[in-house]
Amino acid sequence: MAILKVTRGLWGSSHPGPTVVVTTLTAALAVSAGLGVERILLLALAVFLGQLSVGISNDAFDAERDRAVGRSDKPIARGDLSVRAAWAGAISCLTLALLLSAPLGLGLLGAHLVFLAASWAYNAGLKATVFSLAPFLLAFGLFPSFSTLASPASAFAAPWAWFAGAALGAAIHLTNVLPDLDDDARTGITGLPHRLGARPSAGLAAAAVLAGGVAVTAGSAGWQLDQVPVISWVFLLLVSSVALLALGLAARARSGRVLFRLVMLAALLLAAQLVVAGGSLAG
């Protein structure tokens, strides 16, 4: 029973939603890039474990803050998981993630290490500084290269994919913290979105998604607009429509759940657009 309780606590602390989304996106990009089944599964498992380490370490770093604001949704704050067990789980997952990355090549191992280092650095304190966006730009800028580096040819993704990944990372960070702005302010977390405010952060996130969508559409076709397939134009239309609607709401001083959900929807559409263009990631 004790092991089951710890396991449930670790899973609850891992931020399951983002963990599953990032892992699924990794697998989808790998399939789109044409990787073999074994490499896809190994890459997905390595990224899954890495994301577990990021989520659990975040709750371990934030244990005192979460207790201070009464976060009943957090296993550590509720007393269901000890900080010591959380650290043990986070470090174990981190170690396994890197060990599983190694067979896919030194390039993938290095990229995953940088991705995880940036994520842990954010958790460790960068989230409370004006540089809070930097780890997301670095980590998600690298993210599209996971599938290309894990291939036998092992190469970084094309520059447009780096830009689109960084735009996706910016949108995720600027939007994801919006529901917690008040709790963060009470405990001294003043990252870039906190300094900008909810509405400007959402507007900037929507603009980033829009720019990312343009980069994927044109970049994946070699910047030859007459070579852009119909499906890419369809995705650009969807991404642009949602992003522009969010920008319009932000410009009119509208904020709240509708704006938050619109930006997150635009980010998910951009992620899907990346998957569709996966065959062109290597340039």
Residue frames as qw, qx, qy, qz and C-alpha x, y, z in Angstrom:
[[0.000, 0.883, 0.469, 0.000, 0.00, 0.00, 0.00],
 [0.323, -0.769, 0.094, 0.544, 2.85, 2.37, 0.83],
 [0.378, -0.126, 0.595, 0.698, 4.45, 1.83, -2.58],
 [0.178, 0.612, 0.686, 0.352, 1.10, 2.38, -4.29],
 [0.147, -0.913, -0.292, 0.242, 0.56, 5.60, -2.35],
 [0.346, -0.591, 0.317, 0.656, 4.02, 6.91, -3.30],
 [0.341, 0.154, 0.707, 0.600, 3.49, 5.93, -6.94],
 [0.073, 0.791, 0.584, 0.168, 0.15, 7.74, -7.05],
 [0.254, -0.870, -0.081, 0.415, 1.74, 10.75, -5.36],
 [0.390, -0.342, 0.487, 0.703, 4.59, 10.84, -7.87],
 [0.249, 0.424, 0.707, 0.508, 2.18, 10.61, -10.80],
 [0.068, -0.886, -0.457, 0.035, 0.02, 13.36, -9.33],
 [0.320, -0.792, 0.115, 0.507, 3.10, 15.55, -8.92],
 [0.545, -0.048, 0.563, 0.619, 4.34, 14.92, -12.44],
 [0.324, 0.516, -0.068, -0.790, 1.88, 17.35, -14.07],
 [0.578, 0.145, 0.796, 0.109, 0.29, 14.45, -16.00],
 [0.512, 0.780, 0.301, -0.197, -1.43, 16.61, -18.62],
 [0.218, 0.872, -0.382, -0.215, 1.68, 18.37, -20.01],
 [0.400, -0.416, 0.807, 0.129, 3.70, 15.17, -19.59],
 [0.627, 0.324, 0.709, 0.020, 1.31, 13.17, -21.77],
 [0.454, 0.862, 0.118, -0.192, 0.96, 15.99, -24.33],
 [0.023, 0.805, -0.547, -0.227, 4.72, 16.44, -24.79],
 [0.466, -0.211, 0.852, 0.113, 5.26, 12.67, -25.01],
 [0.619, 0.528, 0.576, -0.075, 2.45, 12.27, -27.54],
 [0.347, 0.906, -0.109, -0.216, 3.78, 15.16, -29.63],
 [0.221, -0.621, 0.719, 0.221, 7.25, 13.59, -29.55],
 [0.551, 0.081, 0.826, 0.084, 5.90, 10.27, -30.82],
 [0.540, 0.739, 0.374, -0.153, 3.78, 11.98, -33.49],
 [0.173, 0.883, -0.354, -0.257, 6.76, 13.98, -34.78],
 [0.348, -0.416, 0.820, 0.184, 8.89, 10.83, -34.82],
 [0.605, 0.366, 0.707, 0.002, 6.25, 8.96, -36.84],
 [0.425, 0.874, 0.133, -0.191, 5.89, 11.90, -39.22],
 [0.003, 0.814, -0.531, -0.235, 9.68, 12.06, -39.65],
 [0.824, 0.349, -0.405, -0.188, 9.74, 8.40, -40.65],
 [0.146, -0.529, 0.790, -0.272, 11.55, 6.81, -37.71],
 [0.514, -0.017, -0.848, -0.129, 11.34, 3.07, -37.18],
 [0.673, -0.570, -0.352, -0.315, 9.06, 1.61, -34.52],
 [0.766, -0.292, -0.358, 0.448, 11.86, 0.76, -32.08],
 [0.338, 0.138, -0.116, 0.924, 13.33, 4.25, -32.25],
 [0.325, -0.535, -0.247, -0.740, 9.91, 5.85, -31.87],
 [0.752, -0.534, -0.376, -0.089, 9.13, 3.82, -28.75],
 [0.694, -0.177, -0.279, 0.640, 12.57, 4.41, -27.21],
 [0.154, 0.301, 0.013, 0.941, 12.42, 8.14, -27.90],
 [0.477, -0.573, -0.303, -0.593, 8.87, 8.43, -26.53],
 [0.784, -0.470, -0.376, 0.153, 9.81, 6.55, -23.35],
 [0.553, -0.013, -0.199, 0.809, 12.92, 8.68, -22.82],
 [0.065, -0.395, -0.096, -0.912, 10.93, 11.89, -23.25],
 [0.633, -0.563, -0.411, -0.338, 8.13, 10.57, -21.02],
 [0.746, -0.382, -0.349, 0.420, 10.57, 9.86, -18.19],
 [0.362, 0.137, -0.072, 0.919, 12.25, 13.22, -18.72],
 [0.285, -0.509, -0.234, -0.778, 8.90, 14.99, -18.46],
 [0.729, -0.535, -0.428, -0.005, 8.11, 13.05, -15.29],
 [0.628, -0.181, -0.268, 0.708, 11.36, 14.34, -13.81],
 [0.090, 0.316, 0.081, 0.941, 10.50, 17.92, -14.77],
 [0.493, -0.565, -0.345, -0.565, 7.01, 17.80, -13.30],
 [0.770, -0.477, -0.388, 0.170, 7.98, 16.06, -10.06],
 [0.540, -0.046, -0.199, 0.816, 11.00, 18.32, -9.51],
 [0.088, -0.490, -0.171, -0.850, 8.76, 21.35, -10.02],
 [0.646, -0.621, -0.292, -0.335, 6.51, 20.25, -7.17],
 [0.783, -0.293, -0.300, 0.460, 9.53, 19.39, -5.01],
 [0.339, 0.196, -0.068, 0.917, 11.04, 22.84, -5.54],
 [0.265, -0.429, -0.166, -0.848, 7.64, 24.47, -4.90],
 [0.481, -0.348, -0.794, 0.134, 6.66, 22.40, -1.84],
 [0.215, -0.357, -0.474, 0.776, 6.76, 25.27, 0.64],
 [0.191, 0.073, -0.205, -0.957, 5.01, 27.67, -1.75],
 [0.462, -0.232, -0.706, -0.484, 2.25, 25.17, -2.44],
 [0.407, -0.412, -0.735, 0.354, 1.70, 24.58, 1.25],
 [0.111, -0.239, -0.241, 0.934, 1.61, 28.34, 1.89],
 [0.361, 0.089, -0.235, -0.898, -1.22, 28.90, -0.61],
 [0.613, 0.073, 0.630, -0.471, -3.10, 25.70, 0.27],
 [0.481, 0.359, -0.594, -0.536, -2.72, 23.87, -3.04],
 [0.729, -0.094, 0.573, -0.362, -4.96, 20.88, -2.31],
 [0.859, 0.475, -0.064, -0.180, -4.34, 19.59, -5.84],
 [0.373, 0.662, -0.627, 0.173, -0.66, 18.98, -5.04],
 [0.876, -0.207, -0.434, 0.032, 0.23, 15.62, -3.40],
 [0.515, 0.114, -0.466, 0.710, 3.16, 17.10, -1.47],
 [0.183, -0.337, 0.162, -0.909, 1.11, 20.00, -0.14],
 [0.766, -0.323, -0.235, -0.503, -1.65, 17.55, 0.89],
 [0.451, -0.531, 0.669, -0.258, 0.86, 15.37, 2.73],
 [0.956, 0.175, 0.136, -0.191, 0.36, 12.39, 0.41],
 [0.840, 0.367, -0.109, 0.384, 3.98, 12.48, -0.76],
 [0.549, -0.704, 0.039, 0.448, 7.14, 13.49, 1.08],
 [0.253, 0.905, -0.278, -0.201, 9.60, 15.92, -0.43],
 [0.349, -0.511, 0.767, 0.166, 12.32, 13.29, -0.03],
 [0.632, 0.245, 0.733, 0.059, 10.32, 10.75, -2.05],
 [0.482, 0.846, 0.164, -0.160, 9.63, 13.38, -4.69],
 [0.028, 0.828, -0.514, -0.220, 13.33, 14.16, -5.10],
 [0.485, -0.232, 0.833, 0.131, 14.16, 10.46, -5.30],
 [0.626, 0.512, 0.587, -0.031, 11.53, 9.97, -7.99],
 [0.347, 0.915, -0.048, -0.203, 12.58, 13.04, -9.99],
 [0.117, -0.713, 0.657, 0.213, 16.27, 12.12, -9.98],
 [0.572, -0.013, 0.816, 0.079, 15.53, 8.48, -10.86],
 [0.595, 0.681, 0.420, -0.076, 13.35, 9.51, -13.81],
 [0.179, 0.914, -0.286, -0.226, 15.99, 12.01, -14.97],
 [0.327, -0.502, 0.776, 0.195, 18.71, 9.35, -14.89],
 [0.600, 0.243, 0.760, 0.050, 16.59, 6.82, -16.76],
 [0.475, 0.833, 0.185, -0.214, 15.58, 9.43, -19.37],
 [0.102, 0.829, -0.498, -0.233, 19.21, 10.12, -20.20],
 [0.443, -0.267, 0.848, 0.113, 20.18, 6.44, -20.17],
 [0.611, 0.458, 0.645, -0.027, 17.42, 5.66, -22.68],
 [0.358, 0.895, -0.043, -0.262, 18.42, 8.62, -24.85],
 [0.292, -0.647, 0.626, 0.324, 22.01, 7.40, -25.24],
 [0.582, 0.081, 0.769, 0.251, 21.27, 4.45, -27.59],
 [0.464, 0.789, 0.402, -0.006, 19.61, 6.90, -30.00],
 [0.592, 0.534, 0.027, 0.603, 22.89, 8.77, -30.50],
 [0.444, -0.265, -0.286, 0.807, 25.07, 11.38, -28.85],
 [0.029, -0.262, -0.241, -0.934, 23.22, 14.15, -30.68],
 [0.533, -0.545, -0.480, -0.435, 19.87, 13.18, -29.20],
 [0.662, -0.418, -0.468, 0.411, 21.43, 12.60, -25.79],
 [0.327, -0.053, -0.116, 0.936, 22.99, 16.08, -25.84],
 [0.223, -0.363, -0.320, -0.846, 19.78, 17.75, -27.02],
 [0.627, -0.540, -0.528, -0.187, 17.67, 15.97, -24.41],
 [0.589, -0.298, -0.393, 0.639, 20.20, 16.88, -21.71],
 [0.109, 0.094, 0.016, 0.989, 20.00, 20.57, -22.67],
 [0.428, -0.455, -0.473, -0.622, 16.19, 20.38, -22.81],
 [0.682, -0.519, -0.509, 0.078, 16.02, 18.88, -19.32],
 [0.487, -0.155, -0.273, 0.815, 18.69, 21.19, -17.90],
 [0.077, -0.272, -0.159, -0.946, 16.71, 24.20, -19.12],
 [0.573, -0.497, -0.491, -0.429, 13.50, 22.78, -17.65],
 [0.687, -0.424, -0.461, 0.368, 15.09, 22.05, -14.27],
 [0.326, 0.026, -0.131, 0.936, 16.74, 25.49, -14.24],
 [0.304, -0.448, -0.297, -0.786, 13.29, 27.03, -14.71],
 [0.704, -0.517, -0.472, -0.116, 11.95, 25.01, -11.79],
 [0.676, -0.219, -0.364, 0.602, 14.97, 25.84, -9.63],
 [0.254, -0.605, -0.236, 0.717, 14.51, 29.60, -9.80],
 [0.152, 0.010, 0.435, 0.888, 14.41, 31.11, -13.28],
 [0.100, -0.615, -0.732, -0.275, 10.61, 31.05, -13.09],
 [0.297, -0.816, -0.373, 0.328, 10.82, 33.90, -10.56],
 [0.330, -0.459, 0.218, 0.795, 12.95, 36.16, -12.77],
 [0.422, 0.680, -0.069, -0.595, 12.53, 38.32, -15.86],
 [0.187, 0.449, -0.794, -0.363, 14.36, 35.53, -17.74],
 [0.622, 0.032, 0.699, -0.351, 11.59, 32.98, -17.12],
 [0.762, 0.547, 0.032, -0.344, 10.87, 32.73, -20.84],
 [0.177, 0.697, -0.670, -0.182, 14.45, 31.78, -21.78],
 [0.370, -0.197, 0.907, -0.048, 14.30, 28.08, -20.75],
 [0.656, 0.462, 0.534, -0.265, 11.15, 27.59, -22.85],
 [0.475, 0.794, -0.238, -0.296, 12.70, 29.22, -25.90],
 [0.013, 0.574, -0.814, -0.089, 15.79, 27.02, -25.60],
 [0.455, -0.033, 0.872, -0.174, 14.02, 23.77, -24.72],
 [0.639, 0.529, 0.508, -0.231, 11.22, 23.96, -27.26],
 [0.351, 0.782, -0.379, -0.348, 13.51, 25.41, -29.90],
 [0.060, -0.418, 0.901, 0.094, 15.43, 22.14, -29.61],
 [0.643, 0.086, 0.642, -0.409, 12.32, 20.00, -29.35],
 [0.790, 0.518, -0.019, -0.329, 11.64, 19.48, -33.12],
 [0.331, 0.643, -0.690, -0.033, 15.21, 18.19, -33.44],
 [0.594, -0.287, 0.701, -0.270, 14.48, 15.20, -31.19],
 [0.868, 0.310, 0.353, -0.159, 12.99, 13.20, -34.05],
 [0.622, 0.740, -0.252, 0.040, 15.70, 14.18, -36.55],
 [0.046, -0.683, 0.694, -0.222, 18.56, 13.55, -34.10],
 [0.685, -0.178, 0.653, -0.269, 17.07, 10.17, -33.14],
 [0.859, 0.478, -0.003, -0.183, 17.12, 9.03, -36.76],
 [0.888, -0.059, 0.197, 0.412, 20.08, 7.02, -38.12],
 [0.490, 0.632, 0.092, 0.594, 21.18, 10.10, -40.13],
 [0.500, -0.618, -0.330, 0.510, 21.17, 12.23, -36.93],
 [0.277, 0.318, 0.150, 0.894, 20.84, 15.91, -37.87],
 [0.051, 0.363, 0.437, -0.822, 19.35, 19.01, -36.28],
 [0.336, 0.708, 0.620, -0.036, 16.00, 20.22, -37.53],
 [0.361, 0.533, 0.275, 0.715, 15.80, 23.06, -40.05],
 [0.144, 0.028, -0.282, 0.948, 15.96, 26.66, -38.75],
 [0.435, -0.305, -0.264, -0.805, 12.25, 27.22, -39.39],
 [0.727, -0.351, -0.585, -0.076, 11.46, 24.29, -37.09],
 [0.450, -0.119, -0.478, 0.745, 13.67, 25.78, -34.36],
 [0.119, -0.149, 0.025, -0.981, 11.76, 29.06, -34.68],
 [0.616, -0.320, -0.434, -0.574, 8.36, 27.34, -34.63],
 [0.687, -0.272, -0.627, 0.246, 9.36, 25.24, -31.61],
 [0.277, -0.053, -0.368, 0.886, 10.55, 28.32, -29.75],
 [0.334, -0.233, -0.172, -0.897, 7.29, 30.11, -30.62],
 [0.707, -0.345, -0.565, -0.251, 5.35, 27.14, -29.24],
 [0.580, -0.196, -0.559, 0.559, 7.44, 27.22, -26.06],
 [0.031, 0.101, -0.156, 0.982, 6.83, 30.95, -25.64],
 [0.530, -0.310, -0.335, -0.715, 3.08, 30.47, -26.02],
 [0.715, -0.302, -0.628, 0.063, 3.06, 27.61, -23.51],
 [0.434, -0.144, -0.475, 0.752, 4.94, 29.60, -20.87],
 [0.085, -0.116, 0.024, -0.989, 3.11, 32.88, -21.34],
 [0.601, -0.272, -0.368, -0.655, -0.27, 31.17, -21.20],
 [0.682, -0.182, -0.704, 0.084, 0.24, 28.29, -18.78],
 [0.323, -0.097, -0.563, 0.754, 1.03, 30.50, -15.77],
 [0.218, -0.370, -0.175, -0.886, -2.03, 32.74, -16.19],
 [0.657, -0.513, -0.466, -0.297, -4.34, 30.73, -13.89],
 [0.742, -0.391, -0.367, 0.403, -1.75, 30.89, -11.09],
 [0.290, 0.593, -0.084, 0.746, -0.79, 34.58, -11.25],
 [0.456, -0.736, 0.040, -0.499, -2.47, 35.47, -7.96],
 [0.912, -0.399, -0.008, 0.091, -1.02, 32.52, -6.02],
 [0.751, 0.255, -0.072, 0.605, 2.41, 33.19, -7.52],
 [0.060, 0.728, -0.080, 0.679, 2.27, 36.86, -6.50],
 [0.676, -0.681, 0.031, -0.280, 1.56, 35.85, -2.90],
 [0.896, -0.337, 0.164, 0.238, 4.71, 33.73, -2.79],
 [0.250, -0.767, 0.350, 0.476, 7.14, 36.01, -4.61],
 [0.595, 0.148, 0.645, 0.457, 7.12, 34.47, -8.11],
 [0.255, 0.832, 0.066, -0.488, 7.51, 37.33, -10.56],
 [0.584, 0.038, 0.614, 0.530, 8.49, 35.86, -13.91],
 [0.074, -0.020, 0.409, 0.909, 8.06, 37.63, -17.23],
 [0.212, -0.511, -0.699, -0.453, 4.29, 36.94, -17.54],
 [0.377, -0.675, -0.525, 0.357, 3.74, 38.28, -14.02],
 [0.261, -0.413, 0.034, 0.872, 5.57, 41.47, -14.91],
 [0.022, -0.120, -0.566, -0.815, 3.69, 41.88, -18.18],
 [0.501, 0.136, 0.362, -0.775, 0.25, 41.05, -16.80],
 [0.592, 0.212, 0.771, -0.098, -2.36, 38.56, -17.95],
 [0.583, 0.737, 0.253, -0.229, -3.69, 40.37, -21.02],
 [0.241, 0.816, -0.471, -0.232, -0.32, 41.40, -22.55],
 [0.348, -0.353, 0.866, 0.064, 1.05, 37.89, -21.89],
 [0.638, 0.369, 0.666, -0.115, -1.88, 36.27, -23.67],
 [0.484, 0.840, -0.001, -0.246, -1.55, 38.70, -26.57],
 [0.020, 0.720, -0.669, -0.187, 2.18, 38.03, -26.91],
 [0.507, -0.092, 0.857, -0.010, 1.54, 34.27, -26.77],
 [0.649, 0.593, 0.444, -0.176, -1.03, 34.54, -29.57],
 [0.334, 0.868, -0.288, -0.226, 1.38, 36.58, -31.67],
 [0.242, -0.520, 0.810, 0.121, 4.10, 33.96, -31.13],
 [0.622, 0.203, 0.754, -0.060, 1.78, 31.18, -32.30],
 [0.558, 0.784, 0.158, -0.223, 0.84, 33.18, -35.38],
 [0.139, 0.805, -0.544, -0.190, 4.51, 33.72, -36.26],
 [0.422, -0.280, 0.862, 0.029, 5.22, 30.04, -35.67],
 [0.681, 0.444, 0.560, -0.161, 2.40, 29.03, -37.99],
 [0.464, 0.849, -0.151, -0.205, 3.77, 31.22, -40.78],
 [0.105, -0.664, 0.732, 0.112, 7.26, 29.75, -40.27],
 [0.573, -0.015, 0.819, -0.031, 6.00, 26.15, -40.50],
 [0.657, 0.633, 0.356, -0.201, 3.88, 26.84, -43.59],
 [0.429, 0.861, -0.257, -0.098, 6.57, 28.61, -45.60],
 [0.200, -0.670, 0.715, 0.013, 9.66, 26.91, -44.14],
 [0.684, -0.033, 0.727, -0.056, 8.48, 23.34, -44.68],
 [0.709, 0.631, 0.313, 0.023, 7.96, 24.17, -48.36],
 [0.667, 0.019, 0.187, 0.721, 11.46, 25.61, -48.73],
 [0.030, -0.583, -0.118, 0.803, 10.03, 29.16, -48.63],
 [0.068, -0.017, -0.657, -0.751, 8.44, 28.54, -52.02],
 [0.451, 0.167, 0.438, -0.760, 4.80, 29.52, -51.51],
 [0.689, 0.278, -0.348, -0.572, 3.70, 27.81, -54.71],
 [0.487, 0.183, -0.853, 0.043, 4.99, 24.54, -53.22],
 [0.287, -0.137, 0.654, -0.686, 2.92, 24.76, -50.02],
 [0.161, -0.242, -0.930, -0.224, 0.44, 21.84, -49.92],
 [0.394, -0.537, -0.362, -0.652, -3.24, 22.47, -49.31],
 [0.699, -0.501, -0.494, 0.129, -3.17, 20.86, -45.84],
 [0.487, -0.135, -0.246, 0.827, -0.53, 23.38, -44.74],
 [0.096, -0.313, -0.170, -0.929, -2.69, 26.29, -45.87],
 [0.592, -0.535, -0.499, -0.337, -5.62, 24.79, -43.98],
 [0.669, -0.415, -0.422, 0.449, -3.60, 24.57, -40.77],
 [0.288, 0.048, -0.070, 0.954, -2.27, 28.09, -41.22],
 [0.307, -0.464, -0.345, -0.756, -5.84, 29.33, -41.64],
 [0.685, -0.544, -0.482, -0.052, -6.92, 27.56, -38.44],
 [0.608, -0.261, -0.299, 0.687, -3.91, 28.73, -36.43],
 [0.150, 0.193, 0.085, 0.966, -4.22, 32.29, -37.73],
 [0.395, -0.555, -0.440, -0.585, -7.97, 32.50, -37.09],
 [0.689, -0.578, -0.417, 0.132, -7.71, 31.41, -33.47],
 [0.562, -0.180, -0.160, 0.792, -4.57, 33.46, -32.79],
 [0.047, 0.319, 0.194, 0.927, -6.04, 36.61, -34.34],
 [0.509, -0.635, -0.444, -0.375, -9.25, 36.17, -32.35],
 [0.692, -0.487, -0.332, 0.417, -7.18, 35.91, -29.16],
 [0.392, 0.029, 0.005, 0.920, -5.18, 38.99, -30.16],
 [0.176, -0.524, -0.351, -0.755, -8.42, 40.86, -30.74],
 [0.628, -0.654, -0.414, -0.075, -9.75, 39.95, -27.30],
 [0.648, -0.319, -0.206, 0.660, -6.46, 40.95, -25.68],
 [0.228, 0.236, 0.150, 0.933, -6.45, 44.30, -27.51],
 [0.370, -0.582, -0.340, -0.640, -9.96, 44.98, -26.21],
 [0.181, -0.439, 0.594, -0.649, -8.83, 44.44, -22.62],
 [0.895, -0.175, -0.118, -0.393, -10.61, 41.08, -22.44],
 [0.117, 0.439, -0.864, 0.217, -9.05, 38.43, -20.26],
 [0.722, -0.148, 0.435, -0.517, -10.12, 35.32, -18.41],
 [0.673, -0.066, 0.737, 0.018, -10.79, 31.71, -19.31],
 [0.711, 0.649, 0.258, -0.085, -11.97, 32.33, -22.87],
 [0.273, 0.879, -0.389, -0.034, -8.75, 34.11, -23.81],
 [0.411, -0.516, 0.751, -0.034, -6.67, 31.49, -22.01],
 [0.748, 0.165, 0.642, -0.045, -8.41, 28.64, -23.84],
 [0.616, 0.780, 0.039, -0.099, -8.13, 30.35, -27.22],
 [0.096, 0.810, -0.577, -0.033, -4.38, 30.77, -26.89],
 [0.518, -0.294, 0.802, -0.052, -3.94, 27.20, -25.73],
 [0.770, 0.447, 0.441, -0.109, -6.05, 26.00, -28.69],
 [0.455, 0.855, -0.234, -0.080, -3.87, 28.02, -31.07],
 [0.181, -0.655, 0.734, -0.008, -0.76, 26.45, -29.51],
 [0.687, 0.007, 0.722, -0.084, -2.20, 22.94, -29.93],
 [0.707, 0.673, 0.191, -0.105, -3.01, 23.69, -33.57],
 [0.207, 0.845, -0.490, -0.054, 0.57, 24.88, -34.10],
 [0.450, -0.395, 0.800, -0.044, 1.83, 21.63, -32.57],
 [0.758, 0.336, 0.550, -0.094, -0.40, 19.66, -34.94],
 [0.521, 0.838, -0.113, -0.116, 0.89, 21.74, -37.86],
 [0.113, -0.704, 0.699, 0.049, 4.45, 20.78, -36.88],
 [0.641, -0.062, 0.763, -0.056, 3.47, 17.13, -36.94],
 [0.711, 0.628, 0.288, -0.128, 1.95, 17.47, -40.43],
 [0.390, 0.865, -0.316, 0.007, 5.21, 19.06, -41.61],
 [0.720, -0.546, 0.424, 0.062, 7.32, 16.43, -39.85],
 [0.878, 0.258, 0.282, 0.289, 8.66, 14.96, -43.07],
 [0.446, 0.766, -0.019, 0.462, 10.39, 18.27, -43.79],
 [0.546, -0.834, 0.007, 0.078, 11.90, 18.85, -40.34],
 [0.750, -0.289, 0.262, 0.534, 15.44, 17.99, -41.41],
 [0.076, 0.753, -0.198, -0.623, 15.31, 20.63, -44.14]]
